[in-house]
Amino acid sequence: MSSDAISRARSLLENPTLSETALPDGTAVILDIDQHQVLSVSPVGAFVIDEIRNGVESMDALTTRIVTEFDVDADRAARDAAAFVAEVVTALSSSER
């Protein structure tokens, strides 16, 4: 997974029809009002989305931030982050105009 995937996810997350709500337990819900689509994400997923929106540039940088924040193994963080970013891109690409 390259920085291209992160750039693509960032672009999709900038869609003005999306509304994100952070919940008290650390999870988040992303609503695409026009497409009637709801994405529910874990605390780690919410963190990844925030990092993407805040300009993380690469999967390596994202992995480092996940490892630091959640005290998880780097290999697992890299695999899970790549899979999550790909899922976000797939889910939000279906709502492109």
DOFI-661868 format. One line per 3 residues: number of its first residue (from 0); for each residue z, x, y of C-alpha. Coordinates in steps of 0.5 Angstrom, whole numbers. Layout:
! DOFI-661868
NUM> Z:X:Y; ...
***
This chain:
! DOFI-661868
0> 0:0:0; -2:3:7; 0:2:14
3> -7:-2:14; -3:-8:10; 3:-7:15
6> -2:-8:21; -5:-14:18; 2:-17:16
9> 4:-16:24; -2:-19:26; -1:-25:22
12> 6:-25:24; 4:-26:31; 0:-32:30
15> 3:-37:35; 4:-43:30; 9:-39:26
18> 16:-41:28; 22:-36:25; 29:-38:24
21> 34:-33:22; 40:-37:18; 47:-35:18
24> 47:-32:11; 41:-27:13; 36:-30:10
27> 30:-33:14; 25:-39:14; 18:-38:17
30> 14:-45:18; 7:-45:20; 7:-52:24
33> -1:-53:23; -1:-51:16; 5:-55:14
36> 7:-48:10; 14:-46:9; 16:-39:7
39> 23:-37:5; 25:-30:5; 31:-26:3
42> 36:-22:7; 32:-16:5; 25:-20:7
45> 28:-22:13; 29:-15:15; 22:-13:13
48> 19:-18:17; 23:-16:23; 21:-8:22
51> 14:-10:22; 15:-14:28; 18:-8:31
54> 13:-4:30; 14:0:23; 8:4:22
57> 8:6:15; 11:4:8; 14:11:8
60> 18:9:14; 19:2:12; 22:5:5
63> 27:9:9; 29:4:13; 31:-1:7
66> 34:5:3; 39:6:9; 40:-1:11
69> 41:-4:4; 43:3:0; 38:2:-6
72> 34:7:-10; 28:9:-6; 23:8:-11
75> 25:1:-12; 25:0:-5; 18:2:-4
78> 15:-2:-10; 19:-8:-8; 17:-7:0
81> 9:-6:-2; 10:-13:-6; 13:-17:-1
84> 8:-14:5; 2:-16:0; 5:-23:-1
87> 6:-24:6; -1:-22:8; -3:-27:2
90> 1:-33:4; 0:-32:12; -8:-31:11
93> -9:-38:7; -7:-41:14; -12:-37:18
96> -16:-41:23
***
